[in-house]
Amino acid sequence: MTYDTIFARSFSRYDQKKLGYGEFLGCLLIALSFCIVFKPYLGSLPVLNMRMPVDVGLKMLRITNSYSFEKLRGDDIRSSMATIVNETSSSEIEMVESDTTGTKKTISNGNAIRSSTTTVINNKNITQQKEMKTLCHVEERTEFCEMYGDIRVDGKTSTVFMAADTMLESGSWVIRPYSRRGDEQAFKRVTKWFIKSVVDAYETPTQCDQRHNVPAIIFSTAGYAGNNFHDYTDIVLPLYLTSRQFDGEVKFLITDKKPWWIKKFRNILQKLSRYELVDIDKEVNVHCFTSVTVGLKRYPQELKIDSSKSPYSMKDFRKFLRSAYSLKKENAINMRDNGAKERPRLFILSRKNTRAFTNTNAIVGMATRLGFEVVVTEVDSHVAKVAEMVNSCDVMMGVHGAGLTNMIFRPENAILIQVIPIGGFEWLAKTDFGEPSKDMNLRYIGYQIKTEESTLIQQYPPDHEVLNDPYAIQRRGWHEFKSIYLQKQNVNLDVDRFSITLLRALELLHQ
């Protein structure tokens, strides 16, 4: 039998009850005495500061949308509202707004945004803290992520960390920052970058070695870089679309950096960014930003800016190039106003290895007799020199190939003549240069050669399918098609037949 039991039996139930009341009153008196004695030493209690996480999680939101490059800004979210964006399977999502009374309403929003907002309540005053959000776009020819908040770029691991509130969920994304999505051959050469929303402090690089007060863009110079056409349609034009809004106040973090590519396009890079380029793959430091874009914007068509969905146009891009290379000629010659004072200049794009003109001298002689001043040049990697030469001419002609991409330097209303070899790839000629030339305010003429003008007649008998059924070759795959029609074929122009095309060009210059 325990001591407590014996003690309990020493008193009746009524006595035990009285003892309980006595204990309670005794404790109350002791507490009251404590407050009276120590009151002079006690200050007012501090106001409780509460941080209330409103978002349900900072996640990467995958969006398949319609090529709308709308800029993300935090000022469209009201300071008195907590915004929660719900993920859906399409680009149309719902935003749920909750006001201070707890009332909720649903609004339709076509911009798919994943945002994280922290609201601070202090003495009933509600203020909006800095917004963090990540928006990833998946489109036909590109994918890119726009990030805002506490962002850390670790080149050693090819990872971009989005530091999130510890109350939030984590997410991740993998992206190759090169604008030719779906082309596995090109992507083999492009470094994968990982985007992580981190809630665990141990996963985030704790040391921020370099802080930057301007946005950053991460892009690759791998893929098909080195091919003049792909240099512009996959990198230069998308870089312009992505960075022009910053007016030079942006840093370029280049992955898969090719020094020769940087040298080739130095004028353009320096015009788009006032800061030194960063070879991010070789960086041992962790770089910190408040805004980072991984990957580049572009439209699905080649050499295209859809001005109905973008604040820029191909006219703006060409004006930008003229400024970058100090090009003087803005408009092609108008023969009607010029009279006989000046001869129109014809630029013949020469090639050495394949799809070359085998009778260039005959073409020059015929064009001169028609009244042209003729320039024959093979383009190289010296962009400034090439741009100046191309810009100085009113008519440019060449066999289908990457060299024709230099039409971007042509003056307004100039004429482009694309000589199309046999092989059934008129669609390629139209897609790569025919359609883009219209947006550049150029006048386009396509010249389809006959079988007799192709040097393939010297390599295959007259009844061979290479000469008679190129679509059969196409069905065997791109590599066989390319090896025959693009790599083995030169052009021996029928000068008399082609003169009609040059006369048409002169007619246009009189309009």
MIDRENMI-50223 format. One line per field, with one value per residue (C-alpha): residue number from 1; residue in one letter; chain; y, x, z. Coordinates in steps of 0.5 Angstrom, whole numbers. Layout:
% residues N
nr (NUM  ...)
rest (A  ...)
kette (A  ...)
v (Y  ...)
u (X  ...)
w (Z  ...)
% end
This chain:
% residues 511
nr (1  2  3  4  5  6  7  8  9  10  11  12  13  14  15  16  17  18  19  20  21  22  23  24  25  26  27  28  29  30  31  32  33  34  35  36  37  38  39  40  41  42  43  44  45  46  47  48  49  50  51  52  53  54  55  56  57  58  59  60  61  62  63  64  65  66  67  68  69  70  71  72  73  74  75  76  77  78  79  80  81  82  83  84  85  86  87  88  89  90  91  92  93  94  95  96  97  98  99  100  101  102  103  104  105  106  107  108  109  110  111  112  113  114  115  116  117  118  119  120  121  122  123  124  125  126  127  128  129  130  131  132  133  134  135  136  137  138  139  140  141  142  143  144  145  146  147  148  149  150  151  152  153  154  155  156  157  158  159  160  161  162  163  164  165  166  167  168  169  170  171  172  173  174  175  176  177  178  179  180  181  182  183  184  185  186  187  188  189  190  191  192  193  194  195  196  197  198  199  200  201  202  203  204  205  206  207  208  209  210  211  212  213  214  215  216  217  218  219  220  221  222  223  224  225  226  227  228  229  230  231  232  233  234  235  236  237  238  239  240  241  242  243  244  245  246  247  248  249  250  251  252  253  254  255  256  257  258  259  260  261  262  263  264  265  266  267  268  269  270  271  272  273  274  275  276  277  278  279  280  281  282  283  284  285  286  287  288  289  290  291  292  293  294  295  296  297  298  299  300  301  302  303  304  305  306  307  308  309  310  311  312  313  314  315  316  317  318  319  320  321  322  323  324  325  326  327  328  329  330  331  332  333  334  335  336  337  338  339  340  341  342  343  344  345  346  347  348  349  350  351  352  353  354  355  356  357  358  359  360  361  362  363  364  365  366  367  368  369  370  371  372  373  374  375  376  377  378  379  380  381  382  383  384  385  386  387  388  389  390  391  392  393  394  395  396  397  398  399  400  401  402  403  404  405  406  407  408  409  410  411  412  413  414  415  416  417  418  419  420  421  422  423  424  425  426  427  428  429  430  431  432  433  434  435  436  437  438  439  440  441  442  443  444  445  446  447  448  449  450  451  452  453  454  455  456  457  458  459  460  461  462  463  464  465  466  467  468  469  470  471  472  473  474  475  476  477  478  479  480  481  482  483  484  485  486  487  488  489  490  491  492  493  494  495  496  497  498  499  500  501  502  503  504  505  506  507  508  509  510  511)
rest (M  T  Y  D  T  I  F  A  R  S  F  S  R  Y  D  Q  K  K  L  G  Y  G  E  F  L  G  C  L  L  I  A  L  S  F  C  I  V  F  K  P  Y  L  G  S  L  P  V  L  N  M  R  M  P  V  D  V  G  L  K  M  L  R  I  T  N  S  Y  S  F  E  K  L  R  G  D  D  I  R  S  S  M  A  T  I  V  N  E  T  S  S  S  E  I  E  M  V  E  S  D  T  T  G  T  K  K  T  I  S  N  G  N  A  I  R  S  S  T  T  T  V  I  N  N  K  N  I  T  Q  Q  K  E  M  K  T  L  C  H  V  E  E  R  T  E  F  C  E  M  Y  G  D  I  R  V  D  G  K  T  S  T  V  F  M  A  A  D  T  M  L  E  S  G  S  W  V  I  R  P  Y  S  R  R  G  D  E  Q  A  F  K  R  V  T  K  W  F  I  K  S  V  V  D  A  Y  E  T  P  T  Q  C  D  Q  R  H  N  V  P  A  I  I  F  S  T  A  G  Y  A  G  N  N  F  H  D  Y  T  D  I  V  L  P  L  Y  L  T  S  R  Q  F  D  G  E  V  K  F  L  I  T  D  K  K  P  W  W  I  K  K  F  R  N  I  L  Q  K  L  S  R  Y  E  L  V  D  I  D  K  E  V  N  V  H  C  F  T  S  V  T  V  G  L  K  R  Y  P  Q  E  L  K  I  D  S  S  K  S  P  Y  S  M  K  D  F  R  K  F  L  R  S  A  Y  S  L  K  K  E  N  A  I  N  M  R  D  N  G  A  K  E  R  P  R  L  F  I  L  S  R  K  N  T  R  A  F  T  N  T  N  A  I  V  G  M  A  T  R  L  G  F  E  V  V  V  T  E  V  D  S  H  V  A  K  V  A  E  M  V  N  S  C  D  V  M  M  G  V  H  G  A  G  L  T  N  M  I  F  R  P  E  N  A  I  L  I  Q  V  I  P  I  G  G  F  E  W  L  A  K  T  D  F  G  E  P  S  K  D  M  N  L  R  Y  I  G  Y  Q  I  K  T  E  E  S  T  L  I  Q  Q  Y  P  P  D  H  E  V  L  N  D  P  Y  A  I  Q  R  R  G  W  H  E  F  K  S  I  Y  L  Q  K  Q  N  V  N  L  D  V  D  R  F  S  I  T  L  L  R  A  L  E  L  L  H  Q)
kette (A  A  A  A  A  A  A  A  A  A  A  A  A  A  A  A  A  A  A  A  A  A  A  A  A  A  A  A  A  A  A  A  A  A  A  A  A  A  A  A  A  A  A  A  A  A  A  A  A  A  A  A  A  A  A  A  A  A  A  A  A  A  A  A  A  A  A  A  A  A  A  A  A  A  A  A  A  A  A  A  A  A  A  A  A  A  A  A  A  A  A  A  A  A  A  A  A  A  A  A  A  A  A  A  A  A  A  A  A  A  A  A  A  A  A  A  A  A  A  A  A  A  A  A  A  A  A  A  A  A  A  A  A  A  A  A  A  A  A  A  A  A  A  A  A  A  A  A  A  A  A  A  A  A  A  A  A  A  A  A  A  A  A  A  A  A  A  A  A  A  A  A  A  A  A  A  A  A  A  A  A  A  A  A  A  A  A  A  A  A  A  A  A  A  A  A  A  A  A  A  A  A  A  A  A  A  A  A  A  A  A  A  A  A  A  A  A  A  A  A  A  A  A  A  A  A  A  A  A  A  A  A  A  A  A  A  A  A  A  A  A  A  A  A  A  A  A  A  A  A  A  A  A  A  A  A  A  A  A  A  A  A  A  A  A  A  A  A  A  A  A  A  A  A  A  A  A  A  A  A  A  A  A  A  A  A  A  A  A  A  A  A  A  A  A  A  A  A  A  A  A  A  A  A  A  A  A  A  A  A  A  A  A  A  A  A  A  A  A  A  A  A  A  A  A  A  A  A  A  A  A  A  A  A  A  A  A  A  A  A  A  A  A  A  A  A  A  A  A  A  A  A  A  A  A  A  A  A  A  A  A  A  A  A  A  A  A  A  A  A  A  A  A  A  A  A  A  A  A  A  A  A  A  A  A  A  A  A  A  A  A  A  A  A  A  A  A  A  A  A  A  A  A  A  A  A  A  A  A  A  A  A  A  A  A  A  A  A  A  A  A  A  A  A  A  A  A  A  A  A  A  A  A  A  A  A  A  A  A  A  A  A  A  A  A  A  A  A  A  A  A  A  A  A  A  A  A  A  A  A  A  A  A  A  A  A  A  A  A  A  A  A  A  A  A  A  A  A  A  A  A  A  A  A  A  A  A  A  A  A  A  A  A  A  A  A  A  A  A  A  A  A  A  A  A  A  A  A  A  A  A)
v (0  7  13  17  12  12  19  19  15  19  25  24  26  33  34  32  37  43  42  42  49  51  49  53  59  59  58  64  69  67  69  75  77  76  80  86  85  85  90  96  91  89  92  92  85  86  85  78  78  72  70  66  62  63  59  52  50  53  48  48  49  46  50  48  55  59  62  68  72  76  79  77  83  82  89  86  82  86  88  86  79  72  69  62  59  52  47  44  40  46  53  56  56  59  64  64  70  71  77  79  77  70  71  67  68  65  69  66  67  65  66  60  62  59  64  64  70  71  76  79  81  86  91  89  92  87  88  85  81  80  75  69  65  60  60  54  54  48  50  47  49  51  51  56  58  65  65  71  71  68  65  61  59  53  52  46  42  46  47  53  53  57  58  57  58  52  51  50  44  42  41  40  41  39  44  44  52  51  53  47  43  36  35  30  30  38  36  31  37  41  41  39  44  43  47  46  49  48  47  44  49  43  42  49  52  56  61  66  68  73  77  81  86  85  79  73  69  62  59  54  56  48  45  47  53  54  53  60  59  56  61  66  62  58  63  70  72  68  71  78  76  74  80  86  88  89  94  92  91  83  78  72  66  62  54  50  56  56  62  62  63  69  72  72  75  80  86  83  80  87  91  86  86  91  86  81  74  69  62  59  52  54  58  55  61  61  66  70  73  76  74  68  66  59  58  62  65  63  62  56  58  60  67  69  74  74  82  80  76  80  87  86  85  83  90  92  86  88  95  93  89  95  99  94  94  101  99  105  103  103  102  99  103  106  106  110  116  115  115  113  116  110  102  97  93  85  81  74  69  64  57  53  46  44  48  52  56  53  58  64  68  67  70  76  78  77  81  87  87  88  94  91  93  86  83  76  74  68  69  67  68  76  78  85  85  80  85  91  88  85  91  95  91  92  85  78  71  65  57  55  54  58  63  66  68  74  77  80  85  87  94  95  93  89  83  76  71  64  59  52  46  39  34  36  41  47  46  47  53  56  55  57  64  65  66  69  74  77  79  83  87  84  82  75  71  63  60  53  50  44  38  40  45  40  37  31  29  28  23  19  16  19  14  14  16  21  25  23  21  25  24  16  19  23  17  14  19  26  23  20  26  31  27  27  33  38  35  32  38  44  49  50  56  57  64  66  62  66  73  73  73  78  83  81  84  90  91  91  96  101  100)
u (0  3  4  -1  -7  -6  -6  -12  -16  -14  -19  -26  -28  -31  -24  -21  -25  -24  -16  -17  -20  -15  -9  -12  -13  -6  -3  -8  -5  2  1  -2  4  9  5  5  12  15  11  16  21  16  15  9  9  11  6  6  9  6  9  3  5  -1  1  0  7  12  12  15  9  9  5  4  1  1  7  5  11  8  12  11  11  9  5  -1  -2  -6  -2  -8  -9  -6  -6  -6  -5  -8  -4  -9  -7  -8  -5  -12  -12  -16  -13  -17  -16  -18  -19  -18  -25  -24  -28  -26  -27  -25  -23  -20  -13  -10  -3  -1  3  6  7  9  7  8  3  6  0  3  -2  -7  -3  -2  4  6  13  17  14  17  15  17  14  16  14  14  13  14  21  23  22  25  24  23  24  24  26  32  36  42  46  51  55  59  53  49  43  39  36  30  30  23  20  21  13  13  13  19  19  24  25  30  32  37  37  38  32  31  26  25  31  35  41  42  40  46  51  47  48  42  41  37  32  30  25  29  25  31  37  42  40  41  48  49  55  53  59  57  51  48  43  41  37  41  40  43  43  48  52  52  47  48  52  57  52  50  43  42  46  41  35  36  41  41  34  32  37  34  27  29  34  32  27  32  36  43  42  42  48  49  51  53  53  57  61  65  70  70  62  63  68  64  58  61  58  51  52  55  49  45  48  53  56  62  60  60  63  58  61  67  65  67  63  55  52  46  40  33  31  34  31  34  33  31  24  23  17  16  17  25  27  20  18  10  9  2  4  11  13  18  18  23  23  26  31  34  34  38  43  44  46  50  54  53  50  49  44  37  33  34  35  29  31  25  27  34  34  41  45  47  47  44  48  48  51  52  53  59  60  66  65  58  52  56  56  60  59  60  64  58  53  57  58  50  48  53  50  43  46  48  54  56  60  62  64  64  61  65  65  67  60  62  65  59  54  57  58  51  47  51  47  40  39  42  42  45  44  39  44  46  49  43  41  45  39  38  43  39  36  29  25  31  31  33  33  34  36  33  37  33  31  24  26  22  18  25  27  20  21  28  28  22  17  22  24  17  17  24  20  24  22  23  24  25  29  28  33  32  35  40  42  44  51  48  47  54  54  47  44  38  33  36  31  36  34  27  24  27  22  24  30  27  23  30  31  34  42  41  37  43  48  46  42  46  53  54  50  53  49  51  46  42  44  39  34  36  36  29  29  34  30  24  29  30  23  21  27  23  17)
w (0  -2  2  -2  -1  7  7  3  8  14  11  9  2  5  8  1  -3  2  2  -6  -6  -1  -6  -12  -8  -5  -12  -14  -8  -10  -17  -16  -11  -16  -21  -16  -14  -21  -25  -25  -29  -34  -41  -46  -49  -56  -62  -65  -72  -76  -83  -87  -93  -98  -104  -104  -107  -112  -118  -125  -129  -136  -141  -148  -151  -157  -158  -154  -151  -146  -141  -133  -128  -121  -121  -124  -117  -112  -106  -102  -105  -104  -111  -112  -119  -120  -125  -130  -136  -141  -142  -139  -132  -126  -121  -114  -111  -103  -100  -93  -91  -93  -99  -106  -113  -119  -125  -132  -134  -140  -138  -134  -128  -122  -117  -110  -105  -98  -94  -88  -83  -78  -74  -79  -84  -90  -95  -101  -101  -107  -112  -114  -120  -125  -132  -137  -144  -149  -156  -163  -164  -157  -149  -144  -137  -134  -127  -122  -114  -111  -116  -116  -122  -121  -127  -125  -124  -130  -125  -123  -116  -115  -107  -104  -98  -93  -93  -100  -105  -109  -117  -122  -130  -135  -141  -147  -148  -156  -160  -165  -160  -163  -167  -163  -168  -166  -159  -158  -158  -153  -145  -141  -135  -129  -126  -119  -114  -107  -100  -97  -95  -95  -103  -105  -106  -99  -101  -106  -109  -114  -114  -120  -121  -128  -131  -134  -140  -141  -148  -152  -158  -160  -164  -171  -170  -175  -181  -183  -183  -176  -173  -175  -174  -168  -164  -166  -168  -162  -157  -160  -159  -151  -150  -153  -148  -143  -147  -146  -138  -139  -138  -142  -139  -145  -145  -150  -151  -158  -158  -166  -166  -160  -165  -171  -168  -163  -166  -165  -158  -155  -158  -154  -148  -144  -140  -141  -143  -138  -140  -135  -136  -133  -127  -120  -117  -116  -119  -116  -120  -119  -126  -130  -137  -139  -146  -152  -155  -162  -167  -171  -178  -180  -179  -177  -172  -171  -170  -168  -162  -161  -159  -165  -172  -177  -180  -172  -173  -179  -177  -171  -175  -179  -173  -170  -177  -179  -185  -190  -195  -192  -199  -206  -212  -215  -223  -224  -220  -221  -229  -232  -226  -223  -225  -220  -217  -217  -212  -214  -208  -210  -207  -208  -206  -208  -211  -214  -221  -226  -231  -227  -232  -237  -232  -231  -238  -239  -233  -235  -242  -239  -235  -228  -224  -222  -215  -215  -207  -203  -196  -190  -182  -183  -182  -182  -189  -191  -189  -192  -199  -199  -196  -202  -207  -210  -213  -210  -213  -211  -211  -205  -199  -192  -195  -197  -190  -191  -194  -187  -189  -195  -196  -196  -203  -205  -209  -208  -213  -211  -216  -214  -216  -218  -212  -211  -205  -207  -201  -197  -201  -200  -192  -191  -196  -200  -194  -189  -195  -195  -188  -189  -194  -200  -207  -208  -215  -215  -221  -222  -226  -231  -231  -236  -232  -226  -226  -224  -231  -232  -226  -227  -234  -237  -234  -227  -221  -219  -225  -226  -219  -213  -209  -209  -206  -201  -198  -196  -191  -191  -191  -198  -200  -198  -200  -207  -208  -204  -204  -211  -215  -218  -223  -230  -231  -238  -239  -244  -240  -234  -237  -237  -229  -229  -233  -229  -223  -227  -228  -221  -219  -224  -220)
% end
